[in-house]
Amino acid sequence: MRGRAGFAIHGRGPRGSDGCIVPTDFNMVQVIYALVKGRETAGNPAPTLAVVAIGDLDSIERRIRQWAETA
């Protein structure tokens, strides 16, 4: 957004975040980490992640499942 890059995805801390992506459910952080690590272990580079601001969490979970199927 607005030319920024290099965002991290992490759990909540006492300070919150300085613009990083902080899912409300830390399990999602662990799922994303496992998917990226699995691709790297298989010799596939981690894909560029697109951040989409939507209110439909089911859509996000469907995308993660689809991504996991291609890993």
PDB file of N, CA, C, O and CB in Angstrom:
ATOM      1  N   MET A   1       0.846  -1.185   0.000  1.00  0.00           N
ATOM      2  CA  MET A   1       0.000   0.000   0.000  1.00  0.00           C
ATOM      3  C   MET A   1       0.886   1.240   0.000  1.00  0.00           C
ATOM      4  O   MET A   1       1.817   1.350   0.798  1.00  0.00           O
ATOM      5  CB  MET A   1      -0.960   0.003   1.223  1.00  0.00           C
ATOM      6  N   ARG A   2       0.594   2.147  -0.880  1.00  0.00           N
ATOM      7  CA  ARG A   2       1.329   3.412  -0.963  1.00  0.00           C
ATOM      8  C   ARG A   2       2.832   3.197  -1.138  1.00  0.00           C
ATOM      9  O   ARG A   2       3.641   3.936  -0.576  1.00  0.00           O
ATOM     10  CB  ARG A   2       1.074   4.245   0.284  1.00  0.00           C
ATOM     11  N   GLY A   3       3.199   2.182  -1.921  1.00  0.00           N
ATOM     12  CA  GLY A   3       4.592   1.946  -2.235  1.00  0.00           C
ATOM     13  C   GLY A   3       5.405   1.264  -1.153  1.00  0.00           C
ATOM     14  O   GLY A   3       6.621   1.133  -1.289  1.00  0.00           O
ATOM     15  N   ARG A   4       4.763   0.830  -0.087  1.00  0.00           N
ATOM     16  CA  ARG A   4       5.501   0.166   0.985  1.00  0.00           C
ATOM     17  C   ARG A   4       5.653  -1.306   0.678  1.00  0.00           C
ATOM     18  O   ARG A   4       4.824  -1.893  -0.018  1.00  0.00           O
ATOM     19  CB  ARG A   4       4.799   0.359   2.335  1.00  0.00           C
ATOM     20  N   ALA A   5       6.714  -1.903   1.197  1.00  0.00           N
ATOM     21  CA  ALA A   5       6.978  -3.329   1.033  1.00  0.00           C
ATOM     22  C   ALA A   5       7.693  -3.822   2.288  1.00  0.00           C
ATOM     23  O   ALA A   5       8.043  -3.039   3.171  1.00  0.00           O
ATOM     24  CB  ALA A   5       7.831  -3.612  -0.257  1.00  0.00           C
ATOM     25  N   GLY A   6       7.900  -5.122   2.346  1.00  0.00           N
ATOM     26  CA  GLY A   6       8.652  -5.689   3.456  1.00  0.00           C
ATOM     27  C   GLY A   6       7.868  -5.836   4.741  1.00  0.00           C
ATOM     28  O   GLY A   6       8.449  -5.820   5.826  1.00  0.00           O
ATOM     29  N   PHE A   7       6.564  -5.978   4.639  1.00  0.00           N
ATOM     30  CA  PHE A   7       5.749  -6.167   5.830  1.00  0.00           C
ATOM     31  C   PHE A   7       6.004  -7.553   6.405  1.00  0.00           C
ATOM     32  O   PHE A   7       6.236  -8.506   5.661  1.00  0.00           O
ATOM     33  CB  PHE A   7       4.250  -5.976   5.510  1.00  0.00           C
ATOM     34  N   ALA A   8       5.963  -7.663   7.700  1.00  0.00           N
ATOM     35  CA  ALA A   8       6.054  -8.958   8.370  1.00  0.00           C
ATOM     36  C   ALA A   8       4.647  -9.403   8.757  1.00  0.00           C
ATOM     37  O   ALA A   8       3.734  -8.589   8.893  1.00  0.00           O
ATOM     38  CB  ALA A   8       6.984  -8.884   9.627  1.00  0.00           C
ATOM     39  N   ILE A   9       4.496 -10.702   8.930  1.00  0.00           N
ATOM     40  CA  ILE A   9       3.254 -11.266   9.464  1.00  0.00           C
ATOM     41  C   ILE A   9       3.635 -11.888  10.795  1.00  0.00           C
ATOM     42  O   ILE A   9       4.462 -12.798  10.848  1.00  0.00           O
ATOM     43  CB  ILE A   9       2.585 -12.332   8.472  1.00  0.00           C
ATOM     44  N   HIS A  10       3.039 -11.404  11.857  1.00  0.00           N
ATOM     45  CA  HIS A  10       3.414 -11.901  13.184  1.00  0.00           C
ATOM     46  C   HIS A  10       2.239 -11.795  14.140  1.00  0.00           C
ATOM     47  O   HIS A  10       1.231 -11.151  13.851  1.00  0.00           O
ATOM     48  CB  HIS A  10       4.620 -11.124  13.737  1.00  0.00           C
ATOM     49  N   GLY A  11       2.394 -12.444  15.286  1.00  0.00           N
ATOM     50  CA  GLY A  11       1.363 -12.398  16.313  1.00  0.00           C
ATOM     51  C   GLY A  11       1.375 -11.061  17.041  1.00  0.00           C
ATOM     52  O   GLY A  11       2.269 -10.236  16.856  1.00  0.00           O
ATOM     53  N   ARG A  12       0.372 -10.876  17.858  1.00  0.00           N
ATOM     54  CA  ARG A  12       0.254  -9.636  18.608  1.00  0.00           C
ATOM     55  C   ARG A  12       1.281  -9.608  19.738  1.00  0.00           C
ATOM     56  O   ARG A  12       1.575 -10.633  20.353  1.00  0.00           O
ATOM     57  CB  ARG A  12      -1.172  -9.473  19.167  1.00  0.00           C
ATOM     58  N   GLY A  13       1.803  -8.450  19.992  1.00  0.00           N
ATOM     59  CA  GLY A  13       2.717  -8.249  21.107  1.00  0.00           C
ATOM     60  C   GLY A  13       2.202  -7.128  21.975  1.00  0.00           C
ATOM     61  O   GLY A  13       1.134  -6.578  21.705  1.00  0.00           O
ATOM     62  N   PRO A  14       2.939  -6.777  23.015  1.00  0.00           N
ATOM     63  CA  PRO A  14       2.471  -5.719  23.914  1.00  0.00           C
ATOM     64  C   PRO A  14       2.350  -4.365  23.220  1.00  0.00           C
ATOM     65  O   PRO A  14       1.527  -3.542  23.620  1.00  0.00           O
ATOM     66  CB  PRO A  14       3.408  -5.598  25.093  1.00  0.00           C
ATOM     67  N   ARG A  15       3.160  -4.121  22.184  1.00  0.00           N
ATOM     68  CA  ARG A  15       3.132  -2.858  21.463  1.00  0.00           C
ATOM     69  C   ARG A  15       2.209  -2.881  20.270  1.00  0.00           C
ATOM     70  O   ARG A  15       1.863  -1.826  19.738  1.00  0.00           O
ATOM     71  CB  ARG A  15       4.502  -2.496  21.020  1.00  0.00           C
ATOM     72  N   GLY A  16       1.808  -4.041  19.843  1.00  0.00           N
ATOM     73  CA  GLY A  16       1.017  -4.119  18.620  1.00  0.00           C
ATOM     74  C   GLY A  16       1.939  -4.241  17.433  1.00  0.00           C
ATOM     75  O   GLY A  16       2.766  -5.152  17.392  1.00  0.00           O
ATOM     76  N   SER A  17       1.822  -3.346  16.457  1.00  0.00           N
ATOM     77  CA  SER A  17       2.610  -3.438  15.246  1.00  0.00           C
ATOM     78  C   SER A  17       2.869  -2.054  14.671  1.00  0.00           C
ATOM     79  O   SER A  17       2.125  -1.108  14.930  1.00  0.00           O
ATOM     80  CB  SER A  17       1.910  -4.321  14.219  1.00  0.00           C
ATOM     81  N   ASP A  18       3.932  -1.953  13.888  1.00  0.00           N
ATOM     82  CA  ASP A  18       4.238  -0.707  13.187  1.00  0.00           C
ATOM     83  C   ASP A  18       3.832  -0.812  11.728  1.00  0.00           C
ATOM     84  O   ASP A  18       4.577  -0.397  10.841  1.00  0.00           O
ATOM     85  CB  ASP A  18       5.734  -0.370  13.301  1.00  0.00           C
ATOM     86  N   GLY A  19       2.653  -1.364  11.476  1.00  0.00           N
ATOM     87  CA  GLY A  19       2.153  -1.476  10.117  1.00  0.00           C
ATOM     88  C   GLY A  19       2.220  -2.870   9.550  1.00  0.00           C
ATOM     89  O   GLY A  19       1.772  -3.102   8.427  1.00  0.00           O
ATOM     90  N   CYS A  20       2.774  -3.813  10.309  1.00  0.00           N
ATOM     91  CA  CYS A  20       2.837  -5.188   9.830  1.00  0.00           C
ATOM     92  C   CYS A  20       1.443  -5.815   9.837  1.00  0.00           C
ATOM     93  O   CYS A  20       0.480  -5.230  10.332  1.00  0.00           O
ATOM     94  CB  CYS A  20       3.807  -6.018  10.694  1.00  0.00           C
ATOM     95  N   ILE A  21       1.365  -7.000   9.284  1.00  0.00           N
ATOM     96  CA  ILE A  21       0.107  -7.743   9.246  1.00  0.00           C
ATOM     97  C   ILE A  21       0.036  -8.569  10.521  1.00  0.00           C
ATOM     98  O   ILE A  21       0.911  -9.396  10.779  1.00  0.00           O
ATOM     99  CB  ILE A  21       0.002  -8.655   7.960  1.00  0.00           C
ATOM    100  N   VAL A  22      -1.000  -8.348  11.316  1.00  0.00           N
ATOM    101  CA  VAL A  22      -1.139  -9.019  12.605  1.00  0.00           C
ATOM    102  C   VAL A  22      -2.511  -9.683  12.665  1.00  0.00           C
ATOM    103  O   VAL A  22      -3.482  -9.055  13.086  1.00  0.00           O
ATOM    104  CB  VAL A  22      -0.951  -8.013  13.788  1.00  0.00           C
ATOM    105  N   PRO A  23      -2.605 -10.968  12.242  1.00  0.00           N
ATOM    106  CA  PRO A  23      -3.898 -11.652  12.316  1.00  0.00           C
ATOM    107  C   PRO A  23      -4.384 -11.743  13.761  1.00  0.00           C
ATOM    108  O   PRO A  23      -3.584 -11.849  14.690  1.00  0.00           O
ATOM    109  CB  PRO A  23      -3.798 -13.059  11.702  1.00  0.00           C
ATOM    110  N   THR A  24      -5.679 -11.702  13.933  1.00  0.00           N
ATOM    111  CA  THR A  24      -6.232 -11.812  15.285  1.00  0.00           C
ATOM    112  C   THR A  24      -6.099 -13.229  15.822  1.00  0.00           C
ATOM    113  O   THR A  24      -6.133 -13.438  17.035  1.00  0.00           O
ATOM    114  CB  THR A  24      -7.700 -11.385  15.297  1.00  0.00           C
ATOM    115  N   ASP A  25      -5.951 -14.191  14.943  1.00  0.00           N
ATOM    116  CA  ASP A  25      -5.801 -15.593  15.341  1.00  0.00           C
ATOM    117  C   ASP A  25      -4.361 -16.025  15.043  1.00  0.00           C
ATOM    118  O   ASP A  25      -3.983 -16.161  13.879  1.00  0.00           O
ATOM    119  CB  ASP A  25      -6.839 -16.515  14.589  1.00  0.00           C
ATOM    120  N   PHE A  26      -3.554 -16.242  16.095  1.00  0.00           N
ATOM    121  CA  PHE A  26      -2.146 -16.595  15.901  1.00  0.00           C
ATOM    122  C   PHE A  26      -1.990 -17.910  15.145  1.00  0.00           C
ATOM    123  O   PHE A  26      -0.953 -18.147  14.525  1.00  0.00           O
ATOM    124  CB  PHE A  26      -1.438 -16.688  17.246  1.00  0.00           C
ATOM    125  N   ASN A  27      -3.000 -18.761  15.190  1.00  0.00           N
ATOM    126  CA  ASN A  27      -2.929 -20.006  14.420  1.00  0.00           C
ATOM    127  C   ASN A  27      -2.742 -19.709  12.931  1.00  0.00           C
ATOM    128  O   ASN A  27      -2.088 -20.481  12.230  1.00  0.00           O
ATOM    129  CB  ASN A  27      -4.203 -20.852  14.640  1.00  0.00           C
ATOM    130  N   MET A  28      -3.305 -18.604  12.438  1.00  0.00           N
ATOM    131  CA  MET A  28      -3.131 -18.237  11.036  1.00  0.00           C
ATOM    132  C   MET A  28      -1.671 -17.892  10.742  1.00  0.00           C
ATOM    133  O   MET A  28      -1.173 -18.198   9.658  1.00  0.00           O
ATOM    134  CB  MET A  28      -4.040 -17.053  10.677  1.00  0.00           C
ATOM    135  N   VAL A  29      -0.985 -17.264  11.685  1.00  0.00           N
ATOM    136  CA  VAL A  29       0.444 -16.973  11.527  1.00  0.00           C
ATOM    137  C   VAL A  29       1.201 -18.293  11.373  1.00  0.00           C
ATOM    138  O   VAL A  29       2.070 -18.419  10.511  1.00  0.00           O
ATOM    139  CB  VAL A  29       0.993 -16.152  12.747  1.00  0.00           C
ATOM    140  N   GLN A  30       0.869 -19.268  12.208  1.00  0.00           N
ATOM    141  CA  GLN A  30       1.547 -20.562  12.158  1.00  0.00           C
ATOM    142  C   GLN A  30       1.249 -21.300  10.855  1.00  0.00           C
ATOM    143  O   GLN A  30       2.138 -21.944  10.297  1.00  0.00           O
ATOM    144  CB  GLN A  30       1.133 -21.420  13.351  1.00  0.00           C
ATOM    145  N   VAL A  31       0.025 -21.219  10.368  1.00  0.00           N
ATOM    146  CA  VAL A  31      -0.337 -21.862   9.101  1.00  0.00           C
ATOM    147  C   VAL A  31       0.447 -21.238   7.953  1.00  0.00           C
ATOM    148  O   VAL A  31       1.008 -21.955   7.124  1.00  0.00           O
ATOM    149  CB  VAL A  31      -1.859 -21.743   8.839  1.00  0.00           C
ATOM    150  N   ILE A  32       0.491 -19.918   7.898  1.00  0.00           N
ATOM    151  CA  ILE A  32       1.222 -19.232   6.830  1.00  0.00           C
ATOM    152  C   ILE A  32       2.699 -19.594   6.887  1.00  0.00           C
ATOM    153  O   ILE A  32       3.311 -19.864   5.854  1.00  0.00           O
ATOM    154  CB  ILE A  32       1.041 -17.704   6.938  1.00  0.00           C
ATOM    155  N   TYR A  33       3.272 -19.603   8.077  1.00  0.00           N
ATOM    156  CA  TYR A  33       4.683 -19.950   8.235  1.00  0.00           C
ATOM    157  C   TYR A  33       4.948 -21.371   7.740  1.00  0.00           C
ATOM    158  O   TYR A  33       5.907 -21.608   7.006  1.00  0.00           O
ATOM    159  CB  TYR A  33       5.110 -19.809   9.707  1.00  0.00           C
ATOM    160  N   ALA A  34       4.097 -22.314   8.144  1.00  0.00           N
ATOM    161  CA  ALA A  34       4.271 -23.707   7.733  1.00  0.00           C
ATOM    162  C   ALA A  34       4.167 -23.863   6.219  1.00  0.00           C
ATOM    163  O   ALA A  34       4.925 -24.629   5.625  1.00  0.00           O
ATOM    164  CB  ALA A  34       3.234 -24.592   8.419  1.00  0.00           C
ATOM    165  N   LEU A  35       3.241 -23.149   5.591  1.00  0.00           N
ATOM    166  CA  LEU A  35       3.094 -23.230   4.135  1.00  0.00           C
ATOM    167  C   LEU A  35       4.334 -22.698   3.419  1.00  0.00           C
ATOM    168  O   LEU A  35       4.832 -23.321   2.481  1.00  0.00           O
ATOM    169  CB  LEU A  35       1.856 -22.451   3.683  1.00  0.00           C
ATOM    170  N   VAL A  36       4.821 -21.555   3.862  1.00  0.00           N
ATOM    171  CA  VAL A  36       6.008 -20.963   3.228  1.00  0.00           C
ATOM    172  C   VAL A  36       7.222 -21.854   3.457  1.00  0.00           C
ATOM    173  O   VAL A  36       7.989 -22.098   2.526  1.00  0.00           O
ATOM    174  CB  VAL A  36       6.276 -19.537   3.777  1.00  0.00           C
ATOM    175  N   LYS A  37       7.410 -22.342   4.678  1.00  0.00           N
ATOM    176  CA  LYS A  37       8.553 -23.200   4.993  1.00  0.00           C
ATOM    177  C   LYS A  37       8.482 -24.501   4.197  1.00  0.00           C
ATOM    178  O   LYS A  37       9.510 -24.995   3.735  1.00  0.00           O
ATOM    179  CB  LYS A  37       8.603 -23.501   6.504  1.00  0.00           C
ATOM    180  N   GLY A  38       7.285 -25.061   4.032  1.00  0.00           N
ATOM    181  CA  GLY A  38       7.112 -26.281   3.244  1.00  0.00           C
ATOM    182  C   GLY A  38       7.515 -26.087   1.798  1.00  0.00           C
ATOM    183  O   GLY A  38       8.154 -26.959   1.209  1.00  0.00           O
ATOM    184  N   ARG A  39       7.152 -24.962   1.224  1.00  0.00           N
ATOM    185  CA  ARG A  39       7.544 -24.663  -0.165  1.00  0.00           C
ATOM    186  C   ARG A  39       9.053 -24.516  -0.277  1.00  0.00           C
ATOM    187  O   ARG A  39       9.660 -25.032  -1.215  1.00  0.00           O
ATOM    188  CB  ARG A  39       6.853 -23.377  -0.665  1.00  0.00           C
ATOM    189  N   GLU A  40       9.663 -23.816   0.676  1.00  0.00           N
ATOM    190  CA  GLU A  40      11.111 -23.629   0.637  1.00  0.00           C
ATOM    191  C   GLU A  40      11.835 -24.972   0.778  1.00  0.00           C
ATOM    192  O   GLU A  40      12.825 -25.215   0.088  1.00  0.00           O
ATOM    193  CB  GLU A  40      11.558 -22.662   1.750  1.00  0.00           C
ATOM    194  N   THR A  41      11.355 -25.833   1.655  1.00  0.00           N
ATOM    195  CA  THR A  41      11.958 -27.149   1.855  1.00  0.00           C
ATOM    196  C   THR A  41      11.867 -27.992   0.590  1.00  0.00           C
ATOM    197  O   THR A  41      12.763 -28.781   0.289  1.00  0.00           O
ATOM    198  CB  THR A  41      11.283 -27.875   3.018  1.00  0.00           C
ATOM    199  N   ALA A  42      10.769 -27.814  -0.148  1.00  0.00           N
ATOM    200  CA  ALA A  42      10.575 -28.560  -1.393  1.00  0.00           C
ATOM    201  C   ALA A  42      11.352 -27.940  -2.560  1.00  0.00           C
ATOM    202  O   ALA A  42      11.284 -28.436  -3.685  1.00  0.00           O
ATOM    203  CB  ALA A  42       9.088 -28.623  -1.737  1.00  0.00           C
ATOM    204  N   GLY A  43      12.086 -26.863  -2.293  1.00  0.00           N
ATOM    205  CA  GLY A  43      12.864 -26.224  -3.343  1.00  0.00           C
ATOM    206  C   GLY A  43      12.095 -25.210  -4.162  1.00  0.00           C
ATOM    207  O   GLY A  43      12.577 -24.763  -5.202  1.00  0.00           O
ATOM    208  N   ASN A  44      10.912 -24.842  -3.712  1.00  0.00           N
ATOM    209  CA  ASN A  44      10.098 -23.844  -4.409  1.00  0.00           C
ATOM    210  C   ASN A  44      10.199 -22.519  -3.660  1.00  0.00           C
ATOM    211  O   ASN A  44      10.044 -22.486  -2.439  1.00  0.00           O
ATOM    212  CB  ASN A  44       8.608 -24.309  -4.522  1.00  0.00           C
ATOM    213  N   PRO A  45      10.454 -21.443  -4.366  1.00  0.00           N
ATOM    214  CA  PRO A  45      10.510 -20.154  -3.669  1.00  0.00           C
ATOM    215  C   PRO A  45       9.137 -19.778  -3.126  1.00  0.00           C
ATOM    216  O   PRO A  45       8.103 -20.139  -3.689  1.00  0.00           O
ATOM    217  CB  PRO A  45      11.029 -19.050  -4.610  1.00  0.00           C
ATOM    218  N   ALA A  46       9.155 -19.059  -2.038  1.00  0.00           N
ATOM    219  CA  ALA A  46       7.890 -18.567  -1.477  1.00  0.00           C
ATOM    220  C   ALA A  46       7.280 -17.583  -2.460  1.00  0.00           C
ATOM    221  O   ALA A  46       7.986 -16.726  -2.991  1.00  0.00           O
ATOM    222  CB  ALA A  46       8.105 -17.897  -0.077  1.00  0.00           C
ATOM    223  N   PRO A  47       5.994 -17.691  -2.708  1.00  0.00           N
ATOM    224  CA  PRO A  47       5.361 -16.761  -3.649  1.00  0.00           C
ATOM    225  C   PRO A  47       5.241 -15.372  -3.043  1.00  0.00           C
ATOM    226  O   PRO A  47       5.297 -15.202  -1.825  1.00  0.00           O
ATOM    227  CB  PRO A  47       3.975 -17.273  -4.065  1.00  0.00           C
ATOM    228  N   THR A  48       5.079 -14.409  -3.889  1.00  0.00           N
ATOM    229  CA  THR A  48       4.784 -13.063  -3.419  1.00  0.00           C
ATOM    230  C   THR A  48       3.372 -13.081  -2.862  1.00  0.00           C
ATOM    231  O   THR A  48       2.441 -13.538  -3.526  1.00  0.00           O
ATOM    232  CB  THR A  48       4.939 -11.999  -4.565  1.00  0.00           C
ATOM    233  N   LEU A  49       3.216 -12.596  -1.670  1.00  0.00           N
ATOM    234  CA  LEU A  49       1.901 -12.586  -1.048  1.00  0.00           C
ATOM    235  C   LEU A  49       1.196 -11.281  -1.364  1.00  0.00           C
ATOM    236  O   LEU A  49       1.789 -10.204  -1.308  1.00  0.00           O
ATOM    237  CB  LEU A  49       2.009 -12.789   0.472  1.00  0.00           C
ATOM    238  N   ALA A  50      -0.053 -11.394  -1.691  1.00  0.00           N
ATOM    239  CA  ALA A  50      -0.879 -10.212  -1.921  1.00  0.00           C
ATOM    240  C   ALA A  50      -1.731  -9.977  -0.685  1.00  0.00           C
ATOM    241  O   ALA A  50      -2.345 -10.906  -0.161  1.00  0.00           O
ATOM    242  CB  ALA A  50      -1.771 -10.376  -3.195  1.00  0.00           C
ATOM    243  N   VAL A  51      -1.767  -8.759  -0.230  1.00  0.00           N
ATOM    244  CA  VAL A  51      -2.588  -8.415   0.921  1.00  0.00           C
ATOM    245  C   VAL A  51      -3.872  -7.796   0.403  1.00  0.00           C
ATOM    246  O   VAL A  51      -3.857  -6.812  -0.336  1.00  0.00           O
ATOM    247  CB  VAL A  51      -1.841  -7.445   1.893  1.00  0.00           C
ATOM    248  N   VAL A  52      -4.985  -8.395   0.807  1.00  0.00           N
ATOM    249  CA  VAL A  52      -6.289  -7.930   0.359  1.00  0.00           C
ATOM    250  C   VAL A  52      -7.107  -7.586   1.594  1.00  0.00           C
ATOM    251  O   VAL A  52      -7.309  -8.438   2.459  1.00  0.00           O
ATOM    252  CB  VAL A  52      -7.012  -9.005  -0.524  1.00  0.00           C
ATOM    253  N   ALA A  53      -7.569  -6.375   1.685  1.00  0.00           N
ATOM    254  CA  ALA A  53      -8.375  -5.959   2.828  1.00  0.00           C
ATOM    255  C   ALA A  53      -9.839  -6.251   2.516  1.00  0.00           C
ATOM    256  O   ALA A  53     -10.484  -5.531   1.753  1.00  0.00           O
ATOM    257  CB  ALA A  53      -8.160  -4.443   3.153  1.00  0.00           C
ATOM    258  N   ILE A  54     -10.342  -7.307   3.114  1.00  0.00           N
ATOM    259  CA  ILE A  54     -11.739  -7.689   2.923  1.00  0.00           C
ATOM    260  C   ILE A  54     -12.317  -8.115   4.259  1.00  0.00           C
ATOM    261  O   ILE A  54     -11.576  -8.356   5.212  1.00  0.00           O
ATOM    262  CB  ILE A  54     -11.876  -8.827   1.875  1.00  0.00           C
ATOM    263  N   GLY A  55     -13.599  -8.207   4.331  1.00  0.00           N
ATOM    264  CA  GLY A  55     -14.236  -8.624   5.566  1.00  0.00           C
ATOM    265  C   GLY A  55     -14.634 -10.092   5.566  1.00  0.00           C
ATOM    266  O   GLY A  55     -15.155 -10.594   6.562  1.00  0.00           O
ATOM    267  N   ASP A  56     -14.393 -10.784   4.455  1.00  0.00           N
ATOM    268  CA  ASP A  56     -14.811 -12.175   4.314  1.00  0.00           C
ATOM    269  C   ASP A  56     -13.659 -13.104   4.691  1.00  0.00           C
ATOM    270  O   ASP A  56     -12.853 -13.465   3.833  1.00  0.00           O
ATOM    271  CB  ASP A  56     -15.291 -12.461   2.870  1.00  0.00           C
ATOM    272  N   LEU A  57     -13.572 -13.494   5.960  1.00  0.00           N
ATOM    273  CA  LEU A  57     -12.487 -14.357   6.403  1.00  0.00           C
ATOM    274  C   LEU A  57     -12.545 -15.732   5.754  1.00  0.00           C
ATOM    275  O   LEU A  57     -11.512 -16.384   5.598  1.00  0.00           O
ATOM    276  CB  LEU A  57     -12.520 -14.499   7.904  1.00  0.00           C
ATOM    277  N   ASP A  58     -13.735 -16.182   5.373  1.00  0.00           N
ATOM    278  CA  ASP A  58     -13.843 -17.459   4.676  1.00  0.00           C
ATOM    279  C   ASP A  58     -13.078 -17.420   3.368  1.00  0.00           C
ATOM    280  O   ASP A  58     -12.489 -18.421   2.959  1.00  0.00           O
ATOM    281  CB  ASP A  58     -15.309 -17.813   4.420  1.00  0.00           C
ATOM    282  N   SER A  59     -13.082 -16.272   2.711  1.00  0.00           N
ATOM    283  CA  SER A  59     -12.340 -16.118   1.464  1.00  0.00           C
ATOM    284  C   SER A  59     -10.846 -16.308   1.702  1.00  0.00           C
ATOM    285  O   SER A  59     -10.167 -16.965   0.913  1.00  0.00           O
ATOM    286  CB  SER A  59     -12.610 -14.739   0.842  1.00  0.00           C
ATOM    287  N   ILE A  60     -10.339 -15.741   2.779  1.00  0.00           N
ATOM    288  CA  ILE A  60      -8.919 -15.879   3.107  1.00  0.00           C
ATOM    289  C   ILE A  60      -8.584 -17.345   3.380  1.00  0.00           C
ATOM    290  O   ILE A  60      -7.574 -17.854   2.893  1.00  0.00           O
ATOM    291  CB  ILE A  60      -8.552 -15.004   4.331  1.00  0.00           C
ATOM    292  N   GLU A  61      -9.417 -18.012   4.145  1.00  0.00           N
ATOM    293  CA  GLU A  61      -9.162 -19.419   4.454  1.00  0.00           C
ATOM    294  C   GLU A  61      -9.206 -20.276   3.192  1.00  0.00           C
ATOM    295  O   GLU A  61      -8.421 -21.216   3.063  1.00  0.00           O
ATOM    296  CB  GLU A  61     -10.182 -19.934   5.474  1.00  0.00           C
ATOM    297  N   ARG A  62     -10.115 -19.968   2.252  1.00  0.00           N
ATOM    298  CA  ARG A  62     -10.154 -20.705   0.980  1.00  0.00           C
ATOM    299  C   ARG A  62      -8.866 -20.495   0.204  1.00  0.00           C
ATOM    300  O   ARG A  62      -8.327 -21.448  -0.359  1.00  0.00           O
ATOM    301  CB  ARG A  62     -11.362 -20.264   0.128  1.00  0.00           C
ATOM    302  N   ARG A  63      -8.364 -19.276   0.162  1.00  0.00           N
ATOM    303  CA  ARG A  63      -7.115 -18.992  -0.545  1.00  0.00           C
ATOM    304  C   ARG A  63      -5.948 -19.745   0.081  1.00  0.00           C
ATOM    305  O   ARG A  63      -5.103 -20.281  -0.637  1.00  0.00           O
ATOM    306  CB  ARG A  63      -6.829 -17.488  -0.544  1.00  0.00           C
ATOM    307  N   ILE A  64      -5.893 -19.792   1.392  1.00  0.00           N
ATOM    308  CA  ILE A  64      -4.810 -20.511   2.068  1.00  0.00           C
ATOM    309  C   ILE A  64      -4.882 -21.996   1.742  1.00  0.00           C
ATOM    310  O   ILE A  64      -3.854 -22.625   1.489  1.00  0.00           O
ATOM    311  CB  ILE A  64      -4.878 -20.294   3.595  1.00  0.00           C
ATOM    312  N   ARG A  65      -6.092 -22.566   1.746  1.00  0.00           N
ATOM    313  CA  ARG A  65      -6.231 -23.995   1.400  1.00  0.00           C
ATOM    314  C   ARG A  65      -5.803 -24.243  -0.038  1.00  0.00           C
ATOM    315  O   ARG A  65      -5.127 -25.232  -0.321  1.00  0.00           O
ATOM    316  CB  ARG A  65      -7.688 -24.471   1.603  1.00  0.00           C
ATOM    317  N   GLN A  66      -6.192 -23.348  -0.955  1.00  0.00           N
ATOM    318  CA  GLN A  66      -5.793 -23.498  -2.356  1.00  0.00           C
ATOM    319  C   GLN A  66      -4.281 -23.419  -2.500  1.00  0.00           C
ATOM    320  O   GLN A  66      -3.683 -24.191  -3.249  1.00  0.00           O
ATOM    321  CB  GLN A  66      -6.461 -22.425  -3.225  1.00  0.00           C
ATOM    322  N   TRP A  67      -3.666 -22.493  -1.787  1.00  0.00           N
ATOM    323  CA  TRP A  67      -2.221 -22.332  -1.838  1.00  0.00           C
ATOM    324  C   TRP A  67      -1.539 -23.585  -1.295  1.00  0.00           C
ATOM    325  O   TRP A  67      -0.545 -24.051  -1.852  1.00  0.00           O
ATOM    326  CB  TRP A  67      -1.783 -21.086  -1.042  1.00  0.00           C
ATOM    327  N   ALA A  68      -2.084 -24.128  -0.197  1.00  0.00           N
ATOM    328  CA  ALA A  68      -1.500 -25.328   0.417  1.00  0.00           C
ATOM    329  C   ALA A  68      -1.554 -26.506  -0.555  1.00  0.00           C
ATOM    330  O   ALA A  68      -0.648 -27.340  -0.572  1.00  0.00           O
ATOM    331  CB  ALA A  68      -2.240 -25.685   1.731  1.00  0.00           C
ATOM    332  N   GLU A  69      -2.596 -26.576  -1.351  1.00  0.00           N
ATOM    333  CA  GLU A  69      -2.736 -27.670  -2.305  1.00  0.00           C
ATOM    334  C   GLU A  69      -1.702 -27.599  -3.430  1.00  0.00           C
ATOM    335  O   GLU A  69      -1.377 -28.616  -4.043  1.00  0.00           O
ATOM    336  CB  GLU A  69      -4.133 -27.663  -2.893  1.00  0.00           C
ATOM    337  N   THR A  70      -1.183 -26.390  -3.702  1.00  0.00           N
ATOM    338  CA  THR A  70      -0.192 -26.241  -4.762  1.00  0.00           C
ATOM    339  C   THR A  70       1.227 -26.317  -4.229  1.00  0.00           C
ATOM    340  O   THR A  70       2.180 -26.315  -5.008  1.00  0.00           O
ATOM    341  CB  THR A  70      -0.395 -24.931  -5.486  1.00  0.00           C
ATOM    342  N   ALA A  71       1.384 -26.384  -2.912  1.00  0.00           N
ATOM    343  CA  ALA A  71       2.732 -26.413  -2.304  1.00  0.00           C
ATOM    344  C   ALA A  71       3.427 -27.732  -2.563  1.00  0.00           C
ATOM    345  O   ALA A  71       4.561 -27.929  -2.127  1.00  0.00           O
ATOM    346  CB  ALA A  71       2.650 -26.167  -0.793  1.00  0.00           C
TER     347      ALA A  71
END
